[in-house]
Amino acid sequence: MQWLLARAPGFQALPEEDRAAIFNFTFLWSLFEAQVMGNFARADLICAKADEWRDAGRLDADKYDGELAYFRQRYFANGQFTHHFAHLHLRPADQPDLVRAVLDGSNNDPRDRLLTVMMIVWRFRNNLFHGEKWAYQLQGQHANFTHANAVLMRLLERHGQLAA
């Protein structure tokens, strides 16, 4: 921690609660990937998980409505996508058309709603682990990671193989 505080651009300026949310995300993502994704996450495999849960009647998409509402507000406002949306850096495998349709409210299919939430969390993971979020020194990320952490904890509770 001391090394990061002394050397990582902007890290010292982050409030402790922001640093904690980001640290928690790294461990929650690792646990999610191990416990839910069989140690290997990829956009297509995340889609397959959503399909598997839907087919088994274990989707529970409504449990993520609070996080979806936050993402909709952040990425789509006043009838258009916000400047934040481009910073997700959605790739073709990340289902960008589906994500757009869910965020703008034109698609409310339960599987697609959960998949959108999962794809956004996936993009947070990629953007953090591949350095994109350092471009703005991790500023303004507390709410993003707090919501992502809530999604990961709920997914782990529902679909993980955790000890009680």
Buried (B, 14 or more C-beta within 10 A) or exposed (E): EEEEEEEEEEBEEBEEEBBBBBEBBEEBBEBBBBBBBEEEBEBEEBBEBBEEBBEEEEBBBEBBEEBBEBBBEBBBEEEEBBEBBEBBEBEEBBBBEBBBBBBBEEBEBBBBBBBBBBBBBBBBBBBBEEEBBBEEBBEEBBEBBBBBBBBBBBBBEEBBEEEE
